[in-house]
Amino acid sequence: MEQIGTATLYCGDCRELLAETPRSHALIADPPYGINLAKLTGSSRNKWNMSRRTVEYDFSIVGDDKPFDPAPFLDFQTVVLFGGNHFGSRLPDASSWLVWDKRDGSTSDHQADCELAWTNLRGPARLYSHKWRGMVRAGEENVSRGGVRVHPTQKPVALMYWVIAQCKLPAGTVVFDPFMGSGTTGIAAARHGLPFVGVEIDPTYFDRACDRLRAEQEQTPLFA
Ligand SMILES: C[S@@+](CC[C@H](N)C(=O)[O-])C[C@H]1O[C@@H](n2cnc3c(N)ncnc32)[C@H](O)[C@@H]1O
């Protein structure tokens, strides 16, 4: 366990922590969708020769090789689950889907134009546009470490900041991401001045989340 400001990060299987997690936490997560991304991309590791360096991406994600069961995660007061279109038959009816338009005006290609998050929020569906097409990534999160992407399915901090705003959480609500990957939801929670609990099963991504949250602690005054 790592305590970084108001963020508490666990390395392990979130299902083992679920029973003791208060249902008043806002569960905002981007779980493995069950789409076997590593297979879709041809192999778990891909290399591209760019003009001046070789970029290597590891696309393997724990749990992504089997269907995702959202049932254990649905009884929280607030729930947002990215990838809901991939496991929609196992989700309740809902009106307030959140749509991330990743194309943001550019033309369609082989990648998805948008990602869909199922929520138990009340109200209409909402749309957020933020370009994120392979290497073309808008915003301050356009980063990689030593030529290696921080996480193969890393979300923009700006997107997760918007998602948290859509939830209209009372002050002090704990944002809980049981599939935190590189900790993007935690950074967005910190920028809202909200406490965060994150869980990540893969030690490499857990370490990246810790690094990112520590860096955030240095620049976000709300993140004591
Ligand atoms: C889709 S990724 C999340 C990426 C994240 N949104 C980001 O911006 O970096 C899902 C993450 O859940 C992790 N994971 C899979 N099964 C898990 C489990 N049972 N408990 C905790 N983490 C798990 C995977 O290792 C992966 O990093």
PDBQT file of the ligand as one rigid body, heavy atoms in Angstrom, charges set to zero:
ROOT
HETATM    1  C1  LIG A 301      -8.114  -0.676 -19.007  1.00  0.00    +0.000 C 
HETATM    2  S1  LIG A 301      -6.791  -0.654 -17.890  1.00  0.00    +0.000 S 
HETATM    3  C2  LIG A 301      -6.955   0.905 -17.045  1.00  0.00    +0.000 C 
HETATM    4  C3  LIG A 301      -6.084   1.993 -17.629  1.00  0.00    +0.000 C 
HETATM    5  C4  LIG A 301      -6.277   3.346 -16.956  1.00  0.00    +0.000 C 
HETATM    6  N1  LIG A 301      -7.553   3.927 -17.307  1.00  0.00    +0.000 N 
HETATM    7  C5  LIG A 301      -5.169   4.334 -17.275  1.00  0.00    +0.000 C 
HETATM    8  O1  LIG A 301      -5.471   5.484 -17.669  1.00  0.00    +0.000 OA
HETATM    9  O2  LIG A 301      -3.988   3.993 -17.141  1.00  0.00    +0.000 OA
HETATM   10  C6  LIG A 301      -7.330  -1.815 -16.697  1.00  0.00    +0.000 C 
HETATM   11  C7  LIG A 301      -6.301  -2.140 -15.636  1.00  0.00    +0.000 C 
HETATM   12  O3  LIG A 301      -6.885  -3.042 -14.687  1.00  0.00    +0.000 OA
HETATM   13  C8  LIG A 301      -5.869  -3.912 -14.208  1.00  0.00    +0.000 C 
HETATM   14  N2  LIG A 301      -6.541  -5.086 -13.636  1.00  0.00    +0.000 N 
HETATM   15  C9  LIG A 301      -7.056  -6.161 -14.298  1.00  0.00    +0.000 A 
HETATM   16  N3  LIG A 301      -7.638  -7.013 -13.422  1.00  0.00    +0.000 NA
HETATM   17  C10 LIG A 301      -7.489  -6.458 -12.180  1.00  0.00    +0.000 A 
HETATM   18  C11 LIG A 301      -7.915  -6.844 -10.867  1.00  0.00    +0.000 A 
HETATM   19  N4  LIG A 301      -8.599  -7.987 -10.669  1.00  0.00    +0.000 N 
HETATM   20  N5  LIG A 301      -7.619  -6.029  -9.825  1.00  0.00    +0.000 NA
HETATM   21  C12 LIG A 301      -6.924  -4.863 -10.026  1.00  0.00    +0.000 A 
HETATM   22  N6  LIG A 301      -6.499  -4.447 -11.246  1.00  0.00    +0.000 NA
HETATM   23  C13 LIG A 301      -6.797  -5.225 -12.307  1.00  0.00    +0.000 A 
HETATM   24  C14 LIG A 301      -5.005  -4.199 -15.437  1.00  0.00    +0.000 C 
HETATM   25  O4  LIG A 301      -3.706  -4.590 -15.078  1.00  0.00    +0.000 OA
HETATM   26  C15 LIG A 301      -5.050  -2.845 -16.148  1.00  0.00    +0.000 C 
HETATM   27  O5  LIG A 301      -3.910  -2.046 -15.828  1.00  0.00    +0.000 OA
ENDROOT
TORSDOF 0
